[in-house]
C-alpha cells in the first residue's frame, strides 16, 4: 500500500544557497514522496517513506555549479525529511557533488563508486515513536534501535539469505570509492571491511590528508569517502557497522544490532562465514577522539575551486564572537525536553524568516535573548535567535552534558574543527587547537562529558539553524538559530522571496514587507 505524503519537506545537509554559476546546468528531479507499508526492512509491518517508490531515495548526482539544491561544494552528503519525526521512517537518499573537469581530484579515478547509507532502524511506527518521546516512562523506546540497515536492507544472515542484504561486486586488483553516510537517528557506528584497508580521502565536501584505516567511526549525520582496493583472494568478505558505546550482546533481543553487508569479488565461489571481524572497543573514547584528530584538511588540493583548499585557512584569524553551548536534558512543566544552555527551542507558528522579513521578528522572537556564554538556572522554553556578525569569525564550543554521543550541524556553513577536549572548556584550551590544517565539515561529533570547538566564517547572510543531529534531541528542543545580516541587498548572496511566497502564521493575510530587517552588529564593533 502506498499513500501520498503531502507537505513533506526534504532537507539536504550542509548545502549552500542556490546560485547560478558559469558553465553550469539545471538539474530537475520530480519526486513522488509516499508512505509504503510493504517494504518492511525488519519484517514487521510499518510505514516507510519512499521517494519515487525507492528506499533509500534516488541518488542526486551533480557537479559543482550545477543548480539542484547545492552550489559551490564538492563531496558526499545525504538528504532527509526534516519535520514531524519523519526521518525515523526513511525518506533519505545520497547526494554526490562531483568536481568540475578543470579541477584535479587528489587520487586516481576509481573503477566505480558506491554509496553506503547506514543507519539505525526501529520496528515501531514513526508516529508511535514520536508520541513516546514525550512520556518519561516510554521515551527510552527510542534509545535502542532494533536494527542497523545498509541502504535500507537488513543485515546479512546466512540462515535467511533470501531475505536480502546489501552486496557490492568488485574485481580483483581494482580500486573503488565507497561513500559512507550515517543516516541514523540515535547511534554512531564503527565501519570496517574484513581483511581490507580503507584510505580516507574526503568528508562532507573537504578532501582530507590521506590516512589508511582498519576501521572508521561515523557519527550521526556524518559522511566520508574511502578508497578500497580489491587486493585479497577472490572470495566474499564481511562489511560491518557496529554501534559505538553499546555492546550488541547485552540482550538476546538485540543480539543482531549489527549492520552487515558483503563485499563480493566477481569470480568468488566462497560465501562469507564465521564471526564478523572484530572492531575497536565500542567504549574506547580515546580511540575515537584520536582518530577524529587525525582527520585533517588537505591544504594543497583544489575542491570546488581551482585554488588550494588551504588558501582559506584559520591559522591567523581574529575571532569576532564566541558561543559556548551546553547540550543537555531538562524538564519543563513536567515534560522531558532537550535544551541548549537550559533553553529548549519552541517552534513558533510564524516561520522565523517571514517574521524577520516583515516585522523584524517583532512578536515572534527577541534577538539575542538567548544566553550564548552561560547556562540559565532553570530549563525554559524559548525562540532562540542570536546575531552572527556578517563576515566575522565565530568560535563555537559544544559541550556535551549527556551521557551518550551527540553531533551538531549548522545549515549554510562548514565547521573548521579545531579542537576536542575533556571536561569544561576554558580560553586556555585554545593553546591545544589545531589551527594549521583542521578539517572542514558540516557535522561534528561531541563526546559525552567533553567538548568540541569549531571556527565558522559567517559569510552567508540568512537565518541559519544550529542543531543536534540526534533526532530526539532536535525534536525536543536542542537547537537555535543564527541570524547573519548583511545590509547589502545583493541577490547573489540572498535571493529575494518569490512573488508566490506562501504566507502563514501571523501573515496569512497578505501584507507588504518593510524595506529591510534591522541590522546586526558588524565585525570589530
C-alpha positions as CSV (number, residue, x, y, z in Angstrom):
1,X,0.0,0.0,0.0
2,X,1.3,3.4,-0.9
3,X,-0.1,6.7,0.4
4,X,1.0,10.2,-0.7
5,X,2.6,12.2,2.0
6,X,1.8,15.8,1.3
7,X,3.8,18.6,2.8
8,X,6.9,16.5,3.4
9,X,10.0,18.8,3.3
10,X,13.2,17.1,2.3
11,X,16.3,18.7,3.6
12,X,19.8,18.5,2.2
13,X,22.7,18.5,4.7
14,X,25.2,21.4,4.7
15,X,24.4,22.7,1.3
16,X,24.8,26.3,0.3
17,X,22.3,28.8,-1.2
18,X,21.1,28.5,-4.8
19,X,23.3,30.4,-7.2
20,X,23.7,30.0,-10.9
21,X,27.3,29.9,-11.9
22,X,29.1,29.8,-15.3
23,X,29.2,26.5,-17.2
24,X,26.5,25.0,-15.1
25,X,23.3,23.1,-15.9
26,X,20.0,23.0,-14.2
27,X,19.1,19.5,-13.0
28,X,15.4,18.8,-12.3
29,X,14.0,16.0,-10.2
30,X,10.4,15.2,-9.9
31,X,9.8,13.3,-6.7
32,X,6.7,11.4,-5.5
33,X,7.0,11.1,-1.8
34,X,4.9,8.3,-0.4
35,X,4.2,6.0,2.6
36,X,4.8,2.4,1.7
37,X,3.7,-0.3,4.1
38,X,5.0,-3.3,2.1
39,X,8.8,-2.8,2.3
40,X,9.2,-3.9,5.9
41,X,13.0,-3.6,6.4
42,X,12.9,-5.7,9.6
43,X,10.0,-8.0,8.9
44,X,7.4,-6.1,11.0
45,X,4.8,-4.2,9.0
46,X,5.4,-0.5,9.3
47,X,5.2,2.8,7.4
48,X,8.3,3.6,5.3
49,X,8.8,6.9,3.5
50,X,9.8,6.3,-0.1
51,X,10.8,8.6,-3.0
52,X,9.6,7.5,-6.4
53,X,8.9,4.1,-4.8
54,X,12.6,3.8,-3.6
55,X,14.0,3.3,-0.2
56,X,16.6,4.8,0.2
57,X,15.6,7.5,-2.3
58,X,17.3,8.2,-5.6
59,X,20.8,9.5,-6.0
60,X,21.3,13.2,-6.7
61,X,24.5,13.2,-8.8
62,X,25.7,16.7,-9.7
63,X,28.8,18.7,-10.4
64,X,30.0,21.9,-8.8
65,X,27.9,24.9,-10.1
66,X,25.0,22.7,-11.2
67,X,21.8,24.0,-9.9
68,X,19.9,21.3,-8.0
69,X,19.9,22.3,-4.3
70,X,23.6,22.9,-3.9
71,X,26.2,25.1,-5.4
72,X,30.0,25.7,-4.9
73,X,30.6,22.5,-2.9
74,X,32.0,19.0,-3.7
75,X,31.7,15.9,-1.7
76,X,29.4,13.3,-0.1
77,X,26.1,14.3,1.5
78,X,22.6,13.0,2.2
79,X,19.1,14.4,2.1
80,X,16.3,13.5,4.5
81,X,12.9,14.7,5.8
82,X,13.3,17.4,8.4
83,X,10.0,17.8,10.1
84,X,7.4,15.8,12.2
85,X,9.9,13.0,13.1
86,X,9.6,11.7,9.5
87,X,13.3,10.9,9.3
88,X,12.9,7.8,11.5
89,X,10.6,6.4,8.7
90,X,13.2,6.8,5.9
91,X,12.9,9.3,3.1
92,X,16.6,9.7,2.9
93,X,19.0,9.3,0.0
94,X,22.5,10.0,-1.2
95,X,24.0,13.2,-2.8
96,X,27.2,13.3,-4.7
97,X,28.7,16.7,-5.8
98,X,31.5,16.0,-8.2
99,X,34.5,18.1,-9.2
100,X,34.4,20.1,-12.4
101,X,36.7,18.7,-15.1
102,X,39.1,21.6,-14.7
103,X,39.9,20.7,-11.1
104,X,42.1,17.7,-10.4
105,X,40.9,15.1,-7.9
106,X,43.8,14.2,-5.4
107,X,43.6,10.5,-6.1
108,X,43.3,8.3,-9.3
109,X,39.9,7.8,-10.7
110,X,38.4,4.7,-9.1
111,X,36.9,1.9,-11.1
112,X,33.5,2.7,-9.6
113,X,31.8,4.5,-6.8
114,X,29.3,3.0,-4.3
115,X,27.0,4.8,-1.8
116,X,26.5,3.1,1.6
117,X,23.8,4.7,3.7
118,X,24.0,3.1,7.1
119,X,21.6,3.9,9.9
120,X,19.7,2.6,12.9
121,X,16.1,1.4,12.4
122,X,13.1,0.8,14.6
123,X,10.3,-1.7,14.2
124,X,7.9,0.7,15.9
125,X,5.9,3.1,13.6
126,X,7.3,6.6,13.5
127,X,4.1,8.1,14.8
128,X,4.2,5.9,17.9
129,X,7.8,6.7,18.5
130,X,7.1,10.4,18.1
131,X,4.4,10.1,20.8
132,X,6.6,8.0,23.1
133,X,9.4,10.6,23.4
134,X,7.1,13.0,25.2
135,X,6.5,10.5,28.0
136,X,9.2,9.9,30.7
137,X,8.1,6.3,31.1
138,X,8.2,5.3,27.4
139,X,10.8,7.8,26.0
140,X,13.5,5.1,26.3
141,X,11.9,3.2,23.5
142,X,13.8,5.4,21.2
143,X,17.2,5.0,22.8
144,X,17.9,1.5,21.5
145,X,17.0,0.7,17.8
146,X,16.0,-2.7,16.5
147,X,18.5,-3.0,13.6
148,X,21.2,-1.3,11.6
149,X,20.4,-1.2,7.9
150,X,22.7,-0.8,4.9
151,X,21.0,1.0,2.1
152,X,17.7,0.1,3.6
153,X,18.5,-3.6,3.7
154,X,18.6,-5.8,6.8
155,X,21.9,-7.4,7.9
156,X,23.3,-10.4,6.2
157,X,22.2,-13.7,7.8
158,X,23.5,-17.0,6.4
159,X,20.3,-18.7,7.6
160,X,18.0,-16.3,5.7
161,X,20.0,-15.1,2.7
162,X,16.8,-15.0,0.6
163,X,15.5,-12.0,2.7
164,X,18.1,-9.7,1.0
165,X,21.1,-7.9,2.2
166,X,23.4,-5.3,0.7
167,X,26.3,-6.6,-1.5
168,X,28.9,-4.8,-3.6
169,X,30.6,-6.6,-6.5
170,X,34.3,-5.7,-7.2
171,X,37.0,-7.1,-9.5
172,X,40.4,-8.2,-8.1
173,X,43.1,-5.5,-8.4
174,X,40.7,-2.6,-8.9
175,X,40.2,0.3,-6.5
176,X,36.7,1.6,-5.6
177,X,35.3,4.7,-3.8
178,X,32.8,4.0,-1.1
179,X,30.8,7.0,0.1
180,X,29.7,6.1,3.7
181,X,27.0,8.1,5.5
182,X,25.4,7.7,8.9
183,X,21.7,8.3,8.1
184,X,20.6,7.1,11.5
185,X,18.9,9.0,14.3
186,X,20.5,7.7,17.5
187,X,23.8,5.8,17.2
188,X,27.3,6.3,16.0
189,X,28.9,3.3,14.4
190,X,32.3,1.8,13.5
191,X,32.6,0.7,9.9
192,X,35.1,-1.9,8.6
193,X,35.6,-4.3,5.7
194,X,37.0,-7.8,6.5
195,X,40.7,-8.1,5.5
196,X,40.7,-4.8,3.6
197,X,42.3,-1.4,4.4
198,X,40.5,1.9,3.7
199,X,42.1,5.1,2.6
200,X,40.2,8.1,3.8
201,X,40.1,10.8,1.1
202,X,37.1,13.1,1.7
203,X,34.5,14.1,4.3
204,X,31.4,16.3,3.6
205,X,33.0,18.4,0.9
206,X,36.6,18.5,2.1
207,X,39.5,16.5,0.7
208,X,41.5,15.1,3.6
209,X,45.1,14.3,4.1
210,X,45.0,10.6,3.2
211,X,45.3,8.1,6.0
212,X,45.0,4.3,6.0
213,X,42.4,2.9,8.4
214,X,41.3,-0.6,9.5
215,X,38.0,0.9,10.7
216,X,36.2,4.3,10.7
217,X,33.9,5.8,13.3
218,X,31.0,7.6,11.6
219,X,28.7,9.7,13.8
220,X,25.0,10.6,13.2
221,X,24.7,12.9,10.2
222,X,28.3,12.4,9.0
223,X,29.7,11.3,5.6
224,X,33.1,10.0,4.4
225,X,34.7,8.8,1.2
226,X,37.2,5.9,1.4
227,X,39.2,4.1,-1.3
228,X,39.2,0.3,-1.1
229,X,41.5,-1.9,-3.3
230,X,40.3,-5.4,-4.0
231,X,43.6,-6.9,-3.2
232,X,42.6,-10.1,-1.4
233,X,41.8,-13.6,-2.6
234,X,38.6,-13.8,-4.8
235,X,36.0,-14.6,-2.1
236,X,33.3,-12.8,-0.2
237,X,34.1,-10.6,2.8
238,X,32.0,-9.0,5.6
239,X,31.3,-5.3,5.6
240,X,30.3,-4.4,9.2
241,X,28.8,-1.4,11.0
242,X,28.6,-1.9,14.8
243,X,27.3,0.8,17.3
244,X,29.5,2.8,19.5
245,X,29.1,2.9,23.2
246,X,26.9,-0.1,23.1
247,X,27.5,-3.9,23.4
248,X,25.4,-5.9,20.9
249,X,25.3,-9.0,23.2
250,X,23.8,-7.3,26.2
251,X,20.3,-8.8,25.5
252,X,19.1,-11.7,23.4
253,X,16.5,-9.3,21.9
254,X,19.2,-7.1,20.3
255,X,22.0,-9.6,19.6
256,X,21.8,-8.7,15.9
257,X,22.3,-4.9,16.3
258,X,25.0,-5.0,13.6
259,X,24.8,-3.7,10.1
260,X,26.3,-6.5,7.9
261,X,26.8,-6.4,4.1
262,X,29.0,-8.3,1.7
263,X,32.0,-7.3,-0.4
264,X,31.7,-9.8,-3.3
265,X,34.6,-10.5,-5.7
266,X,33.3,-11.0,-9.2
267,X,34.7,-14.6,-9.5
268,X,34.1,-15.6,-5.9
269,X,32.8,-19.0,-5.2
270,X,33.1,-18.6,-1.5
271,X,30.4,-17.1,0.7
272,X,31.1,-15.3,3.9
273,X,31.1,-17.4,7.1
274,X,32.1,-17.3,10.7
275,X,32.1,-14.4,13.1
276,X,32.2,-10.9,11.7
277,X,35.6,-9.1,12.1
278,X,36.1,-7.5,15.5
279,X,36.3,-3.8,15.7
280,X,37.7,-1.5,18.4
281,X,36.2,-1.5,21.9
282,X,32.9,0.5,21.4
283,X,33.6,2.2,24.7
284,X,37.1,3.3,23.9
285,X,36.5,7.0,23.6
286,X,40.2,7.8,23.3
287,X,40.5,5.6,20.1
288,X,37.6,7.6,18.6
289,X,39.0,11.0,19.7
290,X,42.4,10.2,18.4
291,X,41.0,9.1,15.1
292,X,39.0,12.3,14.8
293,X,42.1,14.4,15.5
294,X,44.0,12.5,12.8
295,X,41.5,13.6,10.1
296,X,42.9,16.8,8.7
297,X,42.5,19.1,5.7
298,X,44.5,18.6,2.5
299,X,45.8,22.2,2.1
300,X,47.3,21.7,-1.4
301,X,44.5,20.3,-3.5
302,X,41.5,22.2,-5.0
303,X,38.0,21.1,-4.4
304,X,35.1,23.3,-5.6
305,X,37.6,25.8,-6.9
306,X,41.0,25.5,-8.6
307,X,42.8,27.3,-5.8
308,X,44.0,25.0,-3.0
309,X,41.7,24.4,-0.1
310,X,44.4,25.8,2.2
311,X,44.1,29.2,0.6
312,X,41.3,29.8,3.0
313,X,42.5,28.8,6.5
314,X,42.3,29.7,10.1
315,X,46.0,30.0,11.1
316,X,45.8,33.7,11.9
317,X,42.1,34.7,12.0
318,X,40.7,37.2,14.5
319,X,37.6,35.9,16.4
320,X,34.6,38.2,16.4
321,X,32.4,36.1,18.6
322,X,32.4,33.0,20.9
323,X,29.4,30.9,21.7
324,X,29.7,28.2,24.5
325,X,26.8,25.8,24.1
326,X,25.9,23.1,26.6
327,X,23.6,20.4,25.2
328,X,21.7,18.5,28.0
329,X,18.3,17.3,29.1
330,X,15.8,19.1,31.2
331,X,12.2,19.0,32.4
332,X,9.7,21.8,31.7
333,X,6.2,21.7,33.3
334,X,6.7,18.0,33.9
335,X,7.6,17.3,30.3
336,X,11.0,15.9,29.2
337,X,12.9,18.3,26.9
338,X,16.3,18.7,25.4
339,X,18.0,22.1,26.0
340,X,20.9,24.3,24.9
341,X,22.2,26.3,27.9
342,X,18.9,25.3,29.6
343,X,16.7,26.8,26.8
344,X,14.5,24.4,24.8
345,X,13.6,25.7,21.4
346,X,9.9,26.2,20.9
347,X,8.9,26.4,17.2
348,X,6.6,29.5,16.7
349,X,3.6,29.4,14.5
350,X,5.1,32.1,12.3
351,X,8.3,31.0,10.4
352,X,11.4,33.0,11.6
353,X,12.3,34.1,8.1
354,X,8.9,35.5,7.5
355,X,8.9,37.3,10.8
356,X,12.4,38.6,10.0
357,X,11.4,39.9,6.6
358,X,8.1,41.5,7.5
359,X,8.3,42.8,11.1
360,X,12.0,42.4,12.2
361,X,10.9,39.4,14.3
362,X,8.6,41.5,16.5
363,X,6.1,39.3,18.3
364,X,7.8,36.1,17.2
365,X,11.3,36.3,18.7
366,X,13.6,38.6,20.6
367,X,17.1,38.8,19.1
368,X,20.0,37.8,21.4
369,X,17.8,37.0,24.4
370,X,19.4,33.5,24.3
371,X,22.5,33.1,26.6
372,X,25.5,32.3,24.4
373,X,28.1,32.2,27.2
374,X,26.2,30.8,30.2
375,X,23.6,28.3,31.3
376,X,20.3,29.5,32.7
377,X,19.4,28.4,36.2
378,X,16.2,26.6,35.2
379,X,15.1,25.0,32.0
380,X,12.6,27.0,30.0
381,X,11.1,27.3,26.5
382,X,12.4,30.0,24.1
383,X,12.5,31.0,20.5
384,X,16.3,31.1,20.4
385,X,17.7,33.5,17.8
386,X,21.2,35.0,18.1
387,X,23.2,37.5,16.0
388,X,26.1,36.3,13.9
389,X,28.4,39.0,12.7
390,X,28.5,39.0,8.9
391,X,32.0,38.1,7.6
392,X,33.1,37.6,11.1
393,X,34.8,34.5,12.6
394,X,32.6,32.7,15.1
395,X,34.1,30.3,17.6
396,X,31.5,27.7,18.9
397,X,32.4,25.4,21.8
398,X,29.9,22.5,22.0
399,X,29.8,20.9,25.5
400,X,28.0,17.5,25.7
401,X,26.4,17.2,29.1
402,X,24.6,14.0,28.0
403,X,26.0,10.5,28.9
404,X,25.8,9.5,25.2
405,X,27.2,10.7,22.0
406,X,25.9,13.9,20.3
407,X,26.6,15.6,17.0
408,X,25.9,19.1,15.8
409,X,25.2,20.7,12.4
410,X,24.9,24.3,11.2
411,X,23.0,25.0,8.0
412,X,24.7,27.1,5.4
413,X,28.3,26.8,6.7
414,X,31.2,24.5,7.3
415,X,32.9,23.9,10.6
416,X,36.6,24.2,10.9
417,X,37.1,21.5,13.6
418,X,39.9,23.0,15.7
419,X,39.8,21.1,18.9
420,X,38.5,18.3,21.2
421,X,38.8,18.3,24.9
422,X,37.6,16.7,28.2
423,X,35.7,18.4,31.0
424,X,34.9,22.1,30.9
425,X,36.3,24.3,28.2
426,X,38.4,27.4,29.2
427,X,40.1,30.0,27.0
428,X,43.4,28.3,27.8
429,X,42.2,25.4,25.7
430,X,42.9,27.4,22.6
431,X,46.5,26.6,23.1
432,X,45.7,23.0,22.1
433,X,43.8,23.9,19.0
434,X,44.9,22.6,15.5
435,X,44.8,25.9,13.5
436,X,47.1,24.6,10.8
437,X,45.0,22.1,9.0
438,X,41.7,21.5,10.8
439,X,39.3,19.6,8.6
440,X,36.2,21.5,7.4
441,X,33.0,19.6,7.6
442,X,29.2,20.1,8.1
443,X,28.6,17.9,11.1
444,X,30.8,17.4,14.1
445,X,30.7,14.9,17.0
446,X,30.8,15.8,20.7
447,X,31.7,13.0,23.1
448,X,30.0,12.5,26.5
449,X,31.3,14.9,29.1
450,X,33.6,16.5,26.6
451,X,33.7,19.5,24.3
452,X,34.4,20.1,20.6
453,X,35.5,23.5,19.3
454,X,34.9,24.8,15.8
455,X,35.5,28.0,13.8
456,X,32.9,29.3,11.4
457,X,33.3,32.1,8.9
458,X,29.8,33.8,8.7
459,X,29.9,34.9,5.0
460,X,26.4,33.7,4.2
461,X,23.5,36.0,5.1
462,X,20.4,34.4,6.3
463,X,18.6,32.7,9.3
464,X,20.5,29.5,9.9
465,X,19.6,26.5,12.0
466,X,22.2,25.2,14.5
467,X,21.0,21.9,16.0
468,X,21.8,18.4,17.4
469,X,21.6,15.8,14.6
470,X,20.3,13.2,17.1
471,X,16.6,13.2,16.2
472,X,15.1,13.1,19.6
473,X,17.4,15.8,20.9
474,X,16.5,18.0,17.9
475,X,12.8,17.3,18.0
476,X,12.6,18.1,21.7
477,X,14.4,21.4,21.5
478,X,18.2,21.1,21.2
479,X,18.6,23.8,18.6
480,X,18.8,27.5,18.0
481,X,19.1,29.9,15.0
482,X,21.9,32.2,14.0
483,X,20.8,35.4,12.2
484,X,23.5,36.7,9.8
485,X,22.5,40.1,8.5
486,X,24.1,41.9,5.5
487,X,22.8,45.4,4.7
488,X,23.9,45.0,1.1
489,X,20.8,43.6,-0.7
490,X,22.8,41.6,-3.2
491,X,20.6,38.8,-4.7
492,X,23.8,36.8,-5.4
493,X,24.1,36.4,-1.6
494,X,20.5,36.1,-0.6
495,X,17.7,35.9,-3.1
496,X,14.5,37.9,-2.6
497,X,11.4,35.8,-1.9
498,X,9.3,34.8,-4.9
499,X,6.1,36.6,-5.8
500,X,4.1,33.5,-4.9
501,X,5.6,33.1,-1.4
502,X,3.2,31.3,0.8
503,X,2.3,33.2,4.0
504,X,1.3,31.6,7.2
505,X,1.2,32.3,11.0
506,X,0.5,35.9,11.7
507,X,0.9,36.7,8.0
508,X,-1.8,34.6,6.5
509,X,-3.4,37.7,5.1
510,X,-1.0,39.4,2.6
511,X,0.9,42.4,3.8
512,X,3.8,44.4,2.3
513,X,7.2,43.8,3.7
514,X,9.2,46.5,5.3
515,X,12.3,47.8,3.5
516,X,14.8,45.7,5.3
517,X,15.4,43.8,8.6
518,X,17.1,45.5,11.4
519,X,20.9,45.4,11.2
520,X,23.1,43.1,13.2
521,X,26.4,44.1,14.8
522,X,29.4,44.4,12.5
523,X,32.8,42.9,12.8
524,X,35.1,45.0,15.0
525,X,32.2,46.8,16.8
